Amino acid sequence: MPTFELNLSDDVYAEFQQLADEEFVSEEQAAEDLIASGIEAYNVTVVDDDPRDEMLDGAENNMFDTAEDPGSIEDDRL
């Protein structure tokens, strides 16, 4: 198993020790579980399923695709 060294502030280390004593069998298990949980939380993919976004994008694209040059109407009359 790989090992690494980590420098923590005194406050964070005190919180870690208290949590490890209360919730885990050992500091090693606490460190592994907490780091794994942090990595899992960090890798969350945000899914934006708001259908209004797609509708607005489509409306904007259609607006520009179908817009005619206002000057062309006047040019036809001349």
C-alpha positions in Angstrom: 0.0 0.0 0.0 1.4 3.4 -0.9 2.2 5.8 1.9 2.6 9.6 1.9 3.2 12.4 4.3 0.7 15.2 4.9 1.2 18.4 6.9 -1.9 19.7 8.6 -2.5 22.7 10.8 -2.9 22.0 14.5 -6.6 22.7 14.4 -7.3 20.4 11.5 -5.1 17.6 13.0 -7.0 18.0 16.4 -10.3 17.6 14.5 -9.0 14.6 12.6 -7.8 12.9 15.8 -11.1 13.5 17.6 -13.0 12.1 14.6 -10.7 9.2 14.3 -11.1 8.3 18.0 -14.9 8.6 17.9 -15.8 7.1 14.5 -13.0 4.9 13.3 -11.0 1.9 14.5 -7.6 3.6 13.8 -6.2 6.8 12.4 -5.1 4.8 9.3 -8.7 3.8 8.6 -9.9 7.3 9.3 -7.4 8.8 6.9 -8.1 6.3 4.1 -11.9 6.6 4.4 -11.9 10.4 4.7 -9.5 10.8 1.7 -11.6 8.4 -0.4 -14.8 10.3 0.6 -13.2 13.6 -0.4 -12.0 12.2 -3.7 -15.5 10.8 -4.4 -17.1 14.1 -3.5 -14.6 16.1 -5.7 -15.3 13.9 -8.8 -19.1 14.6 -8.8 -20.3 15.4 -12.3 -22.9 18.2 -12.3 -25.8 17.4 -14.7 -27.9 20.4 -15.8 -31.1 19.0 -17.1 -33.0 22.3 -17.3 -35.0 22.0 -20.5 -35.4 25.8 -20.7 -31.7 26.1 -21.6 -32.1 24.0 -24.7 -35.3 25.8 -25.6 -33.6 29.2 -25.4 -30.6 28.0 -27.4 -32.9 26.7 -30.1 -34.9 29.9 -30.2 -31.8 32.0 -30.5 -30.5 29.9 -33.3 -33.8 30.0 -35.1 -34.0 33.7 -34.7 -30.7 34.3 -36.4 -31.3 31.6 -39.1 -34.6 33.0 -40.2 -33.9 36.7 -39.9 -33.9 38.6 -43.1 -32.0 41.8 -43.9 -34.4 44.7 -43.3 -32.7 46.7 -46.0 -33.5 44.1 -48.6 -37.3 44.9 -48.4 -36.6 48.5 -49.2 -34.2 47.6 -52.0 -36.9 45.5 -53.8 -39.2 48.5 -54.0 -36.7 50.7 -55.7 
